[in-house]
Amino acid sequence: MEIKILSKKTSQLNHSEIFQICSLKNQVWKYGLKSNVKWFYDYTKKNDINILMFINSKLIGYTLLRLRTLLTQNSKSKKNYLYFDTFIIHKNFRGRNLSNF
């Protein structure tokens, strides 16, 4: 069993990878694949970080870190932060401690 982990900005993902991500998320997202794909294109930004876990070239894990900026009222300064949005392991691979990777 070969485990491979890739980190890509949204702008680096191809349509096939986005479809695989949305298909994986569809296991828990109860609004359908079409809705999931629409959400992905509407709400992810080009510099968001997508972490993909593959076993034998099959996507079995996904994490989305959304890079956002906070404007504070008092100092009027911008602060960057990572918004931890998504963490999912394929239902057939849960309980195997793969999330430790």
N, C-alpha and C positions, 0 to 999 in steps of 0.2 A: 504494500500500500504506500504510494508516494503522495505526500502532502506538500502542496505548493501554496504559498501565500504571496499575493501581489497587492501592492498599494498603487492606486491610480487616481489622478484627479478626474473629475467628471468629464472634462474636455478630452481626456485620453481614452475614454471608453468608446467602443464601437457599438453599433446597434444590436449585434448579437449578444454582447455582454450585458447591455441594458435589459434586453429581453430575458436573459437568464436570471438576472437580479430580481426583476419583477416577478418572474415565475416562482422563484424561491420565496419571495415575500408573500406571494399569493397564498401560500400554505396557511398563513395566519391572518392575512388581510381579506376580510370577508366581503369586499365590494367588487371583486372580479379583477381579472388580469388587465382589461382595458382601462379601468379606473386607476390601477396601480401604475401603469405605463404613463398615463396622463399626469398623475401626481409627480412621478419622477421628473418628467420634462418641465413641469410647472414650478417645482419647488427646489430642485437641486441647482446649484450654481457651478460654474465651470471650475472653480478652485476647491470645491468640496472634495474630501478624501474618501475614496471607496476602497475598502479592504476586502479582498476576495480570497476565499480559501477553496482550493480544489483538491480533490482526491481522484487520482487517475483521470485528470482533465475534466471532471464533473464538478460544477460549482455546488458546494455543500455548506458554505458559510459566508456570511456577509456582514460587514459593519459599515455604517455611514457616519462620518464625522463632518459636520457642516461648519465651515469656517464663517464666522459672523463677527460683526463689529458692534460694539456697544458705545453709545455716546452718553457720557455722564453729564448730568445737569449742572453740578457744582463746578467742575473743572473745565467743562466744555471740551474735554479731550476724548479721543477715540481709544478704545481698548479692544484688541482682538481676542477672541476666545473660540474654542471648539465646542460645538453643540453636539453631544452624543445622541444621535438620532435613532439608529437602527442597529440591532444585534440579533442575528438569526442563524440557527443551524438547521439544516434539512432535517425533517422529522424522522427520517430513517437513520440518522447519524447522531441523534441526541443520546445522552447518557454514556458517552464514550470519552468524556473529558477533553473533547476537541476544542472546547471554548478556552481551555488553558493556553492554547497557542496564540 
